[in-house]
Amino acid sequence: MAQDDAAVKTALIIMYVIGVICLGITFFVLNKVNGKWFTKFSVGLAGIVLVMGIILINIINLN
């Protein structure tokens, strides 16, 4: 059971890191295309990353 918990935590952390990288790429592309860093799309992505971070912190702190 402990191995399963560790695997889930690892997967969530990897997904979070991938999300942050994608968010950074999105900001870079939006800056090149539109000349703006923030659009409704990028603010939505940032919100999702923040919610995912809160979920990760809660899951890690439960044990």
Secondary structure, DSSP 8 states (H G I E B T S, - for coil): -HHHHHHHHHHHHHHHHHHHHHHHHHHHHHHHHHS-S--HHHHHHHHHHHHHHHHHHHHHHH-
